[in-house]
C-alpha cells in the first residue's frame, strides 16, 4: 500500500498512551498505531452510515414492495 507522510498534533496524554502501546508490542511504532486508529475510525463511520440509512427505511413500505415483486411467481417449495 502506498503511504504518505503527514504531521499531526496530539496531547501529551494521548501520545503517552500510544507510546505505551508501542512499548507493549501492540504496534511496531507510533505511525502504525495512528494508521490502525484511523482505519478503525473510518470503518466504524462506514458501518454507522449504513445503519443510519437502514433506519430511514419504512419496513411496511419495503415489505409491500417485496410482496409486489412476488405476485404471479410460483410459491417457494417447502423445506
N, C-alpha and C positions, 0 to 999 in steps of 0.2 A: 504494500500500500504506500503510495506517495504521501509524504508528510511535509508540512510547512512549519516553520518556527513562528511562534507568537510570544508576546510578552504579556504576562498577567500580573495583577497585584492582588495579594490575599493578606488577610490579617494574620498576625503572629500566631494566634491560637490555631487557626486552620493549618497553617504551614507546619506547626509543631506536630499536629495530628498526622499530616501527610508524611512527614519525616519519620514518625513512629511506625507508620505502615511500611515504609521502605526498610527501616531498620529491622522490623519483624519479618521481613521477607515476603510480604503480601504483594509488593510491587518491586521491580528491579531498580526503579528510580522515580523521581518526582514526576517526570514527564509522562511516564506510563500510568501513574496514578491519576493524573489530570485527564489523560486520554480516556481512561476507563470511566471516570466520573462523568465526563461529557457524553460519552456513548450511552451510558446508563440513563442519564437525564433525557437525552433525545429519544431513546426507546420508550421511556415512560410517557413522554409527551405524545408520541405517536399512538400509544395504546389509549391514552386519555382522550385524544381527539376521536378515535374510533368509538369509544364508549359514549362520548358526548353526542356523536352523530346517531348512534343507535338509540339513545334516549329520546331523540326527536321523532323517531318513527311512531306512528299510530298503529298499535297492534291489530286493532279491529280492521283498519283500512288495509294493512298488509295481508291479513288473513283473507279478506274479501277478494283482493287481487289474486292471491294464490288459488282460491277456490274457483274464481272466474276462469283461470287458465286451465283448470282440470275439467271443466264442463265438456261433455262429449267424449272424454277419454274413458277407456275401459277401467274398471276398478283394479286396484293393485291386488295381486294374489296374496292369500293368507300365508303366513309362515308357520 
